């Protein structure tokens, strides 16, 4: 995932990125009157890969408009987090791109993480989304471990 793409998307979504000591999360987004502030706590993010994954997720909040009050009920927060993740996955790690990497021999989540320069957890979320939620397969008729 190219960092310049993330920055271009932030600009097109009218989002500004600020370093800020949050303490409890690597990043958080605030929306005020249709403008977004993405606050990034670099002390909570251990690598460039984690920063890119966090920024992609926060841009998902901006793109979907799924922001909420801190005091919102857990089910609303959960839905908004899922929508932000889903948008980020579809935008920055589309299924076709994953399929091409698998076809090139990158078959383990850690290999895909290195290939895409993302944390393994982010790649696993994308794989879960495409394989379990969307029911997609890398090869026609392929089975997952769950199918066997």
DSSP file (Angstrom, degrees, kcal/mol; ACC not computed):
  #  RESIDUE AA STRUCTURE BP1 BP2  ACC     N-H-->O    O-->H-N    N-H-->O    O-->H-N    TCO  KAPPA ALPHA  PHI   PSI    X-CA   Y-CA   Z-CA
    1    1 A X              0   0    0      0, 0.0     2,-0.5     0, 0.0    51,-0.1   0.000 360.0 360.0 360.0 126.2    0.0    0.0    0.0
    2    2 A X    >>  -     0   0    0      1,-0.1     4,-1.2    90,-0.1     3,-0.8  -0.678 360.0-146.9 -86.1 126.9    1.5    3.3   -1.1
    3    3 A X  H 3> S+     0   0    0     -2,-0.5     4,-2.2     1,-0.2     5,-0.2   0.834  97.5  62.3 -61.6 -33.8    1.5    6.0    1.5
    4    4 A X  H 3> S+     0   0    0      1,-0.2     4,-2.3     2,-0.2    -1,-0.2   0.839  99.9  54.7 -63.7 -31.5    1.0    8.7   -1.2
    5    5 A X  H <> S+     0   0    0     -3,-0.8     4,-2.5     2,-0.2    -1,-0.2   0.909 107.3  50.2 -66.3 -41.5   -2.3    7.1   -2.1
    6    6 A X  H  X S+     0   0    0     -4,-1.2     4,-2.4     2,-0.2    -2,-0.2   0.922 111.4  47.9 -61.6 -44.5   -3.5    7.4    1.5
    7    7 A X  H  X S+     0   0    0     -4,-2.2     4,-2.1     2,-0.2    -2,-0.2   0.892 111.1  50.4 -66.0 -38.8   -2.5   11.1    1.6
    8    8 A X  H  X S+     0   0    0     -4,-2.3     4,-2.5     2,-0.2    -1,-0.2   0.914 111.0  49.7 -63.6 -41.7   -4.2   11.8   -1.7
    9    9 A X  H  X S+     0   0    0     -4,-2.5     4,-1.9     2,-0.2    -2,-0.2   0.900 108.2  53.2 -64.4 -39.4   -7.4   10.2   -0.4
   10   10 A X  H  <>S+     0   0    0     -4,-2.4     5,-3.0     1,-0.2    -1,-0.2   0.926 110.6  47.7 -59.7 -43.8   -7.2   12.2    2.8
   11   11 A X  H ><5S+     0   0    0     -4,-2.1     3,-1.4     1,-0.2    -2,-0.2   0.923 112.2  48.0 -63.6 -44.6   -7.0   15.4    0.7
   12   12 A X  H 3<5S+     0   0    0     -4,-2.5    -1,-0.2     1,-0.3    -2,-0.2   0.774 111.0  51.9 -69.8 -23.9   -9.9   14.4   -1.5
   13   13 A X  T 3<5S-     0   0    0     -4,-1.9    -1,-0.3    -5,-0.2    -2,-0.2   0.337 114.7-116.6 -91.4   6.4  -12.0   13.4    1.6
   14   14 A X  T < 5 +     0   0    0     -3,-1.4    22,-1.9     1,-0.2     2,-0.4   0.904  66.4 146.3  59.7  42.7  -11.3   16.8    3.2
   15   15 A X  E   < -a   36   0A   0     -5,-3.0     2,-0.4    20,-0.2    -1,-0.2  -0.922  36.3-155.5-114.4 136.0   -9.4   15.2    6.0
   16   16 A X  E     -a   37   0A   0     20,-2.6    22,-3.5    -2,-0.4     2,-0.5  -0.871  11.7-140.0-108.3 144.1   -6.5   16.7    7.9
   17   17 A X  E     -a   38   0A   0     -2,-0.4     2,-0.4    20,-0.2    22,-0.2  -0.903  21.9-178.7-109.7 128.2   -4.0   14.5    9.7
   18   18 A X  E     -a   39   0A   0     20,-3.1    22,-3.0    -2,-0.5     2,-0.4  -0.979  28.1-127.2-127.6 134.6   -2.6   15.7   13.0
   19   19 A X  E     +a   40   0A   0     -2,-0.4     2,-0.3    20,-0.2    22,-0.2  -0.673  44.8 160.2 -74.3 134.0    0.0   14.1   15.3
   20   20 A X        -     0   0    0     20,-2.6     2,-1.2    -2,-0.4     3,-0.2  -0.965  47.1-117.0-158.5 136.4   -1.6   13.9   18.8
   21   21 A X        +     0   0    0     -2,-0.3    20,-0.1     1,-0.2     5,-0.1  -0.646  41.0 162.9 -79.2  98.2   -1.0   11.9   21.9
   22   22 A X        -     0   0    0     -2,-1.2    -1,-0.2     3,-0.3     4,-0.1   0.904  24.2-160.8 -81.9 -46.7   -4.2    9.9   22.2
   23   23 A X  S    S+     0   0    0      2,-0.4    -1,-0.1    -3,-0.2     3,-0.1  -0.087  77.0  52.8  94.2 -35.1   -2.9    7.3   24.7
   24   24 A X  S    S+     0   0    0      1,-0.2     2,-0.3    -2,-0.0    -1,-0.1   0.493 112.3  26.4-113.3  -6.1   -5.5    4.6   24.1
   25   25 A X        -     0   0    0      1,-0.1    -2,-0.4     3,-0.0    -3,-0.3  -0.983  68.2-123.4-152.9 158.4   -5.4    4.2   20.3
   26   26 A X  S    S-     0   0    0     -2,-0.3    15,-2.5     1,-0.2     2,-0.3   0.783  94.3  -2.0 -74.5 -27.5   -3.1    4.6   17.4
   27   27 A X  E     -B   40   0A   0     13,-0.2     2,-0.3    17,-0.1    -1,-0.2  -0.991  58.3-173.3-160.3 157.0   -5.6    6.9   15.6
   28   28 A X  E     -B   39   0A   0     11,-2.1    11,-3.2    -2,-0.3     2,-0.4  -0.985  15.3-139.9-153.0 151.3   -9.0    8.5   15.9
   29   29 A X  E     -B   38   0A   0     -2,-0.3     2,-0.4     9,-0.2     9,-0.2  -0.933  11.2-169.8-119.5 138.9  -11.2   10.6   13.6
   30   30 A X  E     -B   37   0A   0      7,-2.5     7,-2.9    -2,-0.4     2,-0.5  -0.987   8.0-155.9-125.2 136.8  -13.4   13.5   14.5
   31   31 A X  E     +B   36   0A   0     -2,-0.4     2,-0.4     5,-0.2     5,-0.2  -0.951  14.2 173.7-115.3 131.2  -15.9   15.1   12.2
   32   32 A X  E >  S-B   35   0A   0      3,-2.7     3,-1.7    -2,-0.5    -2,-0.0  -0.954  72.3 -23.5-137.2 117.0  -17.1   18.7   12.5
   33   33 A X  T 3  S-     0   0    0     -2,-0.4     3,-0.1     1,-0.3    -1,-0.0   0.864 126.6 -48.0  52.5  43.7  -19.3   20.3    9.9
   34   34 A X  T 3  S+     0   0    0      1,-0.3     2,-0.4    31,-0.0    -1,-0.3   0.504 117.0 109.0  80.3   3.6  -18.3   17.9    7.1
   35   35 A X  E <   - B   0  32A   0     -3,-1.7    -3,-2.7   -20,-0.0     2,-0.4  -0.888  56.4-145.4-112.3 146.3  -14.6   18.2    7.8
   36   36 A X  E     -aB  15  31A   0    -22,-1.9   -20,-2.6    -2,-0.4     2,-0.5  -0.900  10.5-163.6-118.4 139.4  -12.5   15.5    9.3
   37   37 A X  E     -aB  16  30A   0     -7,-2.9    -7,-2.5    -2,-0.4     2,-0.6  -0.986   8.2-161.3-115.6 123.8   -9.5   15.5   11.6
   38   38 A X  E     -aB  17  29A   0    -22,-3.5   -20,-3.1    -2,-0.5     2,-0.5  -0.928   8.6-159.8-105.8 116.6   -7.5   12.3   11.9
   39   39 A X  E     -aB  18  28A   0    -11,-3.2   -11,-2.1    -2,-0.6     2,-0.5  -0.852   5.6-163.7-101.8 127.1   -5.4   12.3   15.0
   40   40 A X  E     -aB  19  27A   0    -22,-3.0   -20,-2.6    -2,-0.5     2,-0.9  -0.945  12.6-157.9-118.8 124.8   -2.5    9.9   15.0
   41   41 A X    >>  -     0   0    0    -15,-2.5     3,-1.6    -2,-0.5     4,-0.6  -0.839   8.2-172.8 -99.8  96.4   -0.6    8.8   18.1
   42   42 A X  T 34 S+     0   0    0     -2,-0.9     3,-0.4     1,-0.3    -1,-0.2   0.729  81.2  65.7 -65.4 -21.6    2.7    7.7   16.8
   43   43 A X  T 34 S+     0   0    0      1,-0.2    -1,-0.3    -3,-0.1   -17,-0.1   0.759 103.1  47.8 -69.5 -23.1    3.7    6.4   20.2
   44   44 A X  T <4 S+     0   0    0     -3,-1.6     2,-0.6   -19,-0.2    -1,-0.2   0.564 101.7  73.5 -91.6 -10.5    1.0    3.8   19.9
   45   45 A X     <  -     0   0    0     -4,-0.6    -1,-0.1    -3,-0.4     6,-0.0  -0.920  62.4-166.8-109.3 123.0    2.0    2.7   16.4
   46   46 A X        +     0   0    0     -2,-0.6     2,-0.3     1,-0.0    -1,-0.1   0.571  63.6  13.5 -87.7  -9.2    5.1    0.7   16.2
   47   47 A X  S  > S-     0   0    0      1,-0.1     4,-2.0    -5,-0.0     5,-0.1  -0.971  75.4-101.7-157.9 167.3    5.8    0.8   12.5
   48   48 A X  H  > S+     0   0    0     -2,-0.3     4,-2.6     1,-0.2     5,-0.2   0.873 120.8  57.5 -61.5 -37.3    5.1    2.5    9.1
   49   49 A X  H  > S+     0   0    0      1,-0.2     4,-2.2     2,-0.2    70,-0.5   0.913 106.8  47.1 -61.0 -43.1    3.0   -0.6    8.3
   50   50 A X  H  > S+     0   0    0      2,-0.2     4,-2.5     1,-0.2    -1,-0.2   0.876 110.7  52.9 -67.0 -37.0    0.8    0.0   11.4
   51   51 A X  H  X S+     0   0    0     -4,-2.0     4,-2.9     2,-0.2     5,-0.2   0.937 109.4  48.3 -62.5 -46.0    0.5    3.7   10.5
   52   52 A X  H  X S+     0   0    0     -4,-2.6     4,-2.5     1,-0.2    -2,-0.2   0.912 112.9  47.8 -62.1 -42.6   -0.7    2.9    7.0
   53   53 A X  H  X S+     0   0    0     -4,-2.2     4,-2.1     2,-0.2    -1,-0.2   0.915 114.1  47.0 -64.8 -42.4   -3.3    0.4    8.3
   54   54 A X  H  X S+     0   0    0     -4,-2.5     4,-2.5     2,-0.2    -2,-0.2   0.922 113.3  48.1 -65.4 -43.9   -4.5    2.8   10.9
   55   55 A X  H  X S+     0   0    0     -4,-2.9     4,-2.6     2,-0.2    -2,-0.2   0.901 109.9  52.6 -64.7 -40.5   -4.7    5.7    8.4
   56   56 A X  H  X S+     0   0    0     -4,-2.5     4,-1.4    -5,-0.2    -1,-0.2   0.924 110.9  47.8 -59.6 -44.2   -6.6    3.5    5.9
   57   57 A X  H  X S+     0   0    0     -4,-2.1     4,-1.3     2,-0.2     3,-0.2   0.929 111.9  48.8 -63.1 -45.7   -9.1    2.6    8.6
   58   58 A X  H  X S+     0   0    0     -4,-2.5     4,-1.7     1,-0.3     3,-0.3   0.876 107.7  54.6 -65.0 -36.3   -9.6    6.2    9.7
   59   59 A X  H  X S+     0   0    0     -4,-2.6     4,-3.0     1,-0.2    -1,-0.3   0.833 101.3  61.0 -63.9 -30.0  -10.1    7.3    6.1
   60   60 A X  H  X S+     0   0    0     -4,-1.4     4,-2.0    -3,-0.2     6,-0.4   0.877 101.9  51.4 -61.2 -38.0  -12.8    4.6    6.0
   61   61 A X  H  X>S+     0   0    0     -4,-1.3     4,-1.3    -3,-0.3     5,-0.8   0.919 112.6  46.1 -63.6 -42.6  -14.6    6.6    8.7
   62   62 A X  H  <5S+     0   0    0     -4,-1.7    -2,-0.2     1,-0.2    -1,-0.2   0.928 113.7  47.5 -65.8 -45.2  -14.3    9.7    6.6
   63   63 A X  H  <5S+     0   0    0     -4,-3.0    -1,-0.2     1,-0.2    -2,-0.2   0.847 120.3  37.0 -67.7 -34.6  -15.4    8.1    3.3
   64   64 A X  H  <5S-     0   0    0     -4,-2.0    -1,-0.2    -5,-0.2    -2,-0.2   0.598 101.2-127.8 -93.8 -11.8  -18.4    6.4    4.9
   65   65 A X  T  <5 +     0   0    0     -4,-1.3     2,-1.7    -5,-0.2    -3,-0.2   0.658  57.8 148.3  72.8  14.8  -19.4    9.2    7.2
   66   66 A X      < +     0   0    0     -5,-0.8     2,-0.3    -6,-0.4    -1,-0.2  -0.576  15.2 134.3 -89.3  78.1  -19.4    6.6   10.0
   67   67 A X        -     0   0    0     -2,-1.7     2,-0.3    -3,-0.1   -37,-0.1  -0.861  28.6-176.7-117.5 160.2  -18.3    8.7   13.0
   68   68 A X        -     0   0    0     -2,-0.3     2,-0.1     4,-0.0   -37,-0.1  -0.955  31.5 -87.7-150.7 163.9  -20.0    8.5   16.4
   69   69 A X    >   -     0   0    0     -2,-0.3     3,-1.8     1,-0.1     8,-0.0  -0.431  38.5-118.2 -71.6 152.0  -19.9   10.1   19.9
   70   70 A X  T 3  S+     0   0    0      1,-0.3    -1,-0.1    -2,-0.1     7,-0.0   0.843 116.5  53.7 -58.5 -33.3  -17.6    8.5   22.4
   71   71 A X  T 3  S+     0   0    0      2,-0.0    -1,-0.3     3,-0.0     3,-0.1   0.307  81.9 129.3 -87.2   9.5  -20.7    7.7   24.5
   72   72 A X  S <  S-     0   0    0     -3,-1.8    -4,-0.0     1,-0.1     5,-0.0  -0.246  70.6 -90.3 -63.0 152.2  -22.4    5.9   21.6
   73   73 A X    >>  -     0   0    0      1,-0.1     4,-2.2     4,-0.0     3,-0.7  -0.300  35.9-114.5 -62.7 149.7  -23.8    2.4   22.3
   74   74 A X  H 3> S+     0   0    0      1,-0.2     4,-2.9     2,-0.2     5,-0.2   0.848 113.5  57.4 -55.7 -39.7  -21.4   -0.4   21.6
   75   75 A X  H 3> S+     0   0    0      1,-0.2     4,-1.9     2,-0.2    -1,-0.2   0.875 108.8  46.1 -64.9 -35.1  -23.5   -1.8   18.8
   76   76 A X  H <> S+     0   0    0     -3,-0.7     4,-2.5     2,-0.2    -2,-0.2   0.929 113.4  48.7 -69.4 -45.5  -23.4    1.5   16.9
   77   77 A X  H  X S+     0   0    0     -4,-2.2     4,-2.6     1,-0.2    -2,-0.2   0.925 111.3  51.2 -58.1 -45.4  -19.6    1.8   17.5
   78   78 A X  H  X S+     0   0    0     -4,-2.9     4,-2.3     1,-0.2    -1,-0.2   0.905 110.1  48.6 -60.6 -44.2  -19.2   -1.8   16.3
   79   79 A X  H  X S+     0   0    0     -4,-1.9     4,-2.4     1,-0.2    -1,-0.2   0.906 112.3  48.6 -63.1 -42.3  -21.1   -1.2   13.1
   80   80 A X  H  X S+     0   0    0     -4,-2.5     4,-2.2     2,-0.2    -2,-0.2   0.895 111.0  49.8 -66.5 -39.7  -19.2    2.0   12.3
   81   81 A X  H  X S+     0   0    0     -4,-2.6     4,-2.4    -5,-0.2    -1,-0.2   0.908 111.2  50.1 -64.2 -41.2  -15.9    0.3   12.9
   82   82 A X  H  X S+     0   0    0     -4,-2.3     4,-3.0    -5,-0.2    -2,-0.2   0.925 110.4  49.1 -63.2 -44.8  -16.9   -2.6   10.6
   83   83 A X  H  X S+     0   0    0     -4,-2.4     4,-2.4     2,-0.2    -1,-0.2   0.892 111.3  49.5 -63.8 -39.3  -18.0   -0.1    7.8
   84   84 A X  H  X S+     0   0    0     -4,-2.2     4,-2.3     2,-0.2    -1,-0.2   0.919 113.2  47.1 -65.1 -42.8  -14.7    1.7    8.1
   85   85 A X  H  X S+     0   0    0     -4,-2.4     4,-2.8     2,-0.2    -2,-0.2   0.938 111.6  50.7 -61.4 -47.3  -12.7   -1.5    7.9
   86   86 A X  H  X S+     0   0    0     -4,-3.0     4,-2.5     1,-0.2     5,-0.2   0.914 111.1  47.8 -59.4 -44.8  -14.8   -2.8    5.0
   87   87 A X  H  X S+     0   0    0     -4,-2.4     4,-2.4     1,-0.2     5,-0.2   0.937 112.7  48.9 -61.8 -46.3  -14.2    0.5    3.0
   88   88 A X  H  X S+     0   0    0     -4,-2.3     4,-2.8     2,-0.2     5,-0.5   0.897 112.1  48.9 -61.6 -41.9  -10.5    0.4    3.7
   89   89 A X  H  X S+     0   0    0     -4,-2.8     4,-2.2     1,-0.2    -1,-0.2   0.954 113.9  44.8 -63.0 -50.2  -10.2   -3.2    2.7
   90   90 A X  H  < S+     0   0    0     -4,-2.5    -2,-0.2    -5,-0.2    -1,-0.2   0.850 119.5  42.6 -64.6 -34.0  -12.1   -2.7   -0.6
   91   91 A X  H  < S+     0   0    0     -4,-2.4     3,-0.3    -5,-0.2    -2,-0.2   0.914 128.3  23.0 -78.7 -44.8  -10.2    0.5   -1.4
   92   92 A X  H  < S+     0   0    0     -4,-2.8    -3,-0.2    -5,-0.2    -2,-0.2   0.614 132.8  30.5-105.9 -14.5   -6.6   -0.5   -0.5
   93   93 A X  S  < S-     0   0    0     -4,-2.2    -1,-0.2    -5,-0.5    -2,-0.1  -0.412  77.7-175.0-140.3  62.0   -6.5   -4.3   -0.7
   94   94 A X    >>  -     0   0    0     -3,-0.3     4,-2.0    -4,-0.2     3,-0.6  -0.185  36.4-113.3 -62.1 153.3   -9.1   -5.2   -3.4
   95   95 A X  H 3> S+     0   0    0      1,-0.3     4,-3.1     2,-0.2     5,-0.2   0.872 115.1  56.3 -56.3 -41.6   -9.8   -8.9   -3.9
   96   96 A X  H 3> S+     0   0    0      1,-0.2     4,-2.2     2,-0.2    -1,-0.3   0.878 107.2  49.6 -60.7 -37.9   -8.3   -8.9   -7.4
   97   97 A X  H <> S+     0   0    0     -3,-0.6     4,-1.9     2,-0.2    -1,-0.2   0.907 112.1  47.5 -67.6 -42.5   -5.0   -7.6   -6.0
   98   98 A X  H  X S+     0   0    0     -4,-2.0     4,-2.5     2,-0.2    -2,-0.2   0.924 111.1  51.8 -61.8 -44.6   -4.9  -10.2   -3.3
   99   99 A X  H  X S+     0   0    0     -4,-3.1     4,-2.5     1,-0.2    -2,-0.2   0.895 108.2  51.4 -60.9 -41.0   -5.7  -12.9   -5.8
  100  100 A X  H  X S+     0   0    0     -4,-2.2     4,-1.4     2,-0.2    -1,-0.2   0.900 110.2  49.0 -63.0 -40.8   -2.8  -11.7   -8.0
  101  101 A X  H  <>S+     0   0    0     -4,-1.9     5,-2.3     2,-0.2    -2,-0.2   0.903 111.3  49.1 -66.5 -40.5   -0.4  -11.9   -5.1
  102  102 A X  H ><5S+     0   0    0     -4,-2.5     3,-1.7     1,-0.2    -2,-0.2   0.914 109.6  52.3 -64.0 -42.1   -1.6  -15.4   -4.2
  103  103 A X  H 3<5S+     0   0    0     -4,-2.5    -1,-0.2     1,-0.3    -2,-0.2   0.802 104.3  57.7 -62.7 -28.9   -1.2  -16.4   -7.8
  104  104 A X  T 3<5S-     0   0    0     -4,-1.4    -1,-0.3    -5,-0.2    -2,-0.2   0.463 131.0 -93.5 -81.6  -1.2    2.4  -15.1   -7.7
  105  105 A X  T < 5S+     0   0    0     -3,-1.7     2,-1.3     1,-0.2     3,-0.2   0.426  86.5 127.9 108.1  -1.0    3.1  -17.4   -4.7
  106  106 A X      < +     0   0    0     -5,-2.3    -1,-0.2     1,-0.2    -2,-0.1  -0.731  23.9 146.8 -88.0  94.2    2.4  -15.3   -1.7
  107  107 A X        +     0   0    0     -2,-1.3     2,-0.3    -3,-0.1    -1,-0.2   0.647  41.7  76.4-109.4 -17.9    0.1  -17.7    0.1
  108  108 A X  S  > S-     0   0    0     -3,-0.2     4,-2.5     1,-0.1     3,-0.4  -0.714  81.2-122.9 -95.3 146.5    0.6  -17.2    3.8
  109  109 A X  H  > S+     0   0    0     -2,-0.3     4,-2.4     1,-0.2     5,-0.1   0.878 113.8  52.5 -54.4 -39.0   -0.8  -14.2    5.6
  110  110 A X  H  > S+     0   0    0      2,-0.2     4,-2.0     1,-0.2    -1,-0.2   0.868 109.2  49.9 -67.0 -34.4    2.7  -13.1    6.8
  111  111 A X  H  > S+     0   0    0     -3,-0.4     4,-2.6     2,-0.2    -2,-0.2   0.918 111.6  47.9 -68.1 -42.8    4.0  -13.3    3.2
  112  112 A X  H  X S+     0   0    0     -4,-2.5     4,-2.8     2,-0.2    -2,-0.2   0.886 109.5  54.2 -63.6 -38.6    1.0  -11.1    2.0
  113  113 A X  H  X>S+     0   0    0     -4,-2.4     5,-2.2    -5,-0.2     4,-0.9   0.924 111.4  44.2 -61.8 -44.5    1.7   -8.7    4.8
  114  114 A X  H  <5S+     0   0    0     -4,-2.0     3,-0.3     3,-0.2    -2,-0.2   0.919 113.6  51.3 -64.8 -42.7    5.3   -8.3    3.7
  115  115 A X  H  <5S+     0   0    0     -4,-2.6    -2,-0.2     1,-0.2    -1,-0.2   0.912 119.1  35.0 -60.8 -44.9    4.3   -8.0    0.1
  116  116 A X  H  <5S-     0   0    0     -4,-2.8    -1,-0.2    -5,-0.1    -2,-0.2   0.481 107.1-124.2 -90.3  -3.0    1.7   -5.3    0.7
  117  117 A X  T  <5 +     0   0    0     -4,-0.9     2,-0.3    -3,-0.3    -3,-0.2   0.941  69.5 123.2  57.0  51.2    3.8   -3.7    3.5
  118  118 A X  S   <S-     0   0    0     -5,-2.2    -1,-0.2    -6,-0.2   -68,-0.2  -0.895  71.1 -87.1-132.2 161.0    0.9   -4.0    6.0
  119  119 A X    >>  -     0   0    0    -70,-0.5     4,-1.6    -2,-0.3     3,-0.6  -0.416  37.6-120.3 -66.0 148.5    0.6   -5.6    9.4
  120  120 A X  H 3> S+     0   0    0      1,-0.2     4,-2.7     2,-0.2     5,-0.2   0.866 112.8  60.7 -58.1 -36.4   -0.4   -9.3    9.3
  121  121 A X  H 3> S+     0   0    0      1,-0.2     4,-2.0     2,-0.2    -1,-0.2   0.879 103.1  50.6 -60.2 -37.7   -3.5   -8.5   11.3
  122  122 A X  H <> S+     0   0    0     -3,-0.6     4,-1.9     2,-0.2    -1,-0.2   0.899 111.2  48.0 -66.9 -40.4   -4.7   -6.1    8.6
  123  123 A X  H  X S+     0   0    0     -4,-1.6     4,-2.7     2,-0.2    -2,-0.2   0.904 110.0  52.5 -66.3 -40.9   -4.2   -8.8    5.9
  124  124 A X  H  X S+     0   0    0     -4,-2.7     4,-2.7     1,-0.2    -2,-0.2   0.890 107.3  52.2 -62.9 -38.7   -6.0  -11.3    8.0
  125  125 A X  H  X S+     0   0    0     -4,-2.0     4,-2.5     2,-0.2    -1,-0.2   0.916 110.9  48.1 -61.6 -42.2   -9.0   -9.0    8.3
  126  126 A X  H  X S+     0   0    0     -4,-1.9     4,-2.6     2,-0.2     5,-0.3   0.925 112.1  48.5 -64.4 -44.5   -9.0   -8.6    4.6
  127  127 A X  H  X S+     0   0    0     -4,-2.7     4,-2.9     1,-0.2     5,-0.5   0.919 112.0  49.3 -62.2 -43.1   -8.8  -12.4    4.0
  128  128 A X  H  X>S+     0   0    0     -4,-2.7     4,-1.8     1,-0.2     5,-1.7   0.922 111.5  50.1 -60.7 -44.2  -11.6  -12.9    6.6
  129  129 A X  I  <>S+     0   0    0     -4,-2.5     5,-2.4     3,-0.2     4,-0.3   0.951 118.0  37.0 -60.4 -50.7  -13.8  -10.3    4.8
  130  130 A X  I  <5S+     0   0    0     -4,-2.6     6,-2.8     3,-0.2    -2,-0.2   0.908 125.9  35.6 -71.7 -42.4  -13.3  -11.7    1.3
  131  131 A X  I  <5S+     0   0    0     -4,-2.9    -3,-0.2    -5,-0.3    -2,-0.2   0.922 130.8  23.8 -82.3 -44.9  -13.3  -15.5    2.2
  132  132 A X  I  <5S+     0   0    0     -4,-1.8    -3,-0.2    -5,-0.5    -2,-0.1   0.906 131.2  33.7 -89.8 -45.7  -15.8  -15.7    5.0
  133  133 A X  I   <S+     0   0    0     -5,-1.7    -3,-0.2    -4,-0.3    -4,-0.1   0.950 131.5  29.0 -79.3 -49.8  -18.1  -12.7    4.6
  134  134 A X  S   <S-     0   0    0     -5,-2.4    -3,-0.2    -6,-0.2    -4,-0.2   0.655  96.2-133.9 -86.9 -15.8  -18.2  -12.3    0.9
  135  135 A X        +     0   0    0     -6,-0.3    -4,-0.2     1,-0.2    -3,-0.1   0.726  49.0 154.9  71.9  21.1  -17.6  -16.1    0.1
  136  136 A X        -     0   0    0     -6,-2.8     2,-0.3     2,-0.0    -1,-0.2  -0.445  27.3-155.4 -80.8 156.9  -15.0  -15.4   -2.5
  137  137 A X        -     0   0    0     -2,-0.1     3,-0.1     1,-0.1   -38,-0.1  -0.945  21.3-133.8-131.0 151.9  -12.3  -17.9   -3.5
  138  138 A X  S    S+     0   0    0     -2,-0.3     2,-0.3     1,-0.2    -1,-0.1   0.779  96.3  25.9 -76.4 -26.7   -8.9  -17.5   -5.0
  139  139 A X  S >  S-     0   0    0     -3,-0.0     3,-2.4     4,-0.0    -1,-0.2  -0.990  99.4 -93.1-135.0 144.4   -9.4  -20.3   -7.5
  140  140 A X  T 3  S+     0   0    0     -2,-0.3     3,-0.1     1,-0.3    -2,-0.0  -0.322 113.3   9.1 -56.3 131.9  -12.7  -21.6   -8.9
  141  141 A X  T 3  S+     0   0    0      1,-0.2    -1,-0.3    -4,-0.0     2,-0.0   0.490  93.4 151.0  76.9   3.3  -14.0  -24.5   -6.8
  142  142 A X    <   -     0   0    0     -3,-2.4     2,-0.4     1,-0.0    -1,-0.2  -0.353  33.1-147.1 -68.1 147.5  -11.3  -23.9   -4.1
  143  143 A X        -     0   0    0     -3,-0.1     2,-0.2    -6,-0.0    -1,-0.0  -0.874   1.4-141.6-114.2 149.0  -12.2  -24.9   -0.6
  144  144 A X    >>  -     0   0    0     -2,-0.4     4,-1.1   -13,-0.1     3,-0.6  -0.508  37.4 -98.1 -95.4 173.6  -11.1  -23.3    2.6
  145  145 A X  T 34 S+     0   0    0      1,-0.2     3,-0.3     2,-0.2    -1,-0.1   0.850 125.8  57.5 -59.5 -33.4  -10.2  -25.2    5.8
  146  146 A X  T 34 S+     0   0    0      1,-0.2    -1,-0.2     2,-0.2    -3,-0.0   0.831 103.0  53.3 -66.4 -31.9  -13.8  -24.5    7.0
  147  147 A X  T <4        0   0    0     -3,-0.6    -1,-0.2     1,-0.2    -2,-0.2   0.767 360.0 360.0 -73.4 -25.7  -15.3  -26.2    4.0
  148  148 A X     <        0   0    0     -4,-1.1    -1,-0.2    -3,-0.3    -2,-0.2   0.474 360.0 360.0 -82.8 360.0  -13.3  -29.4    4.5
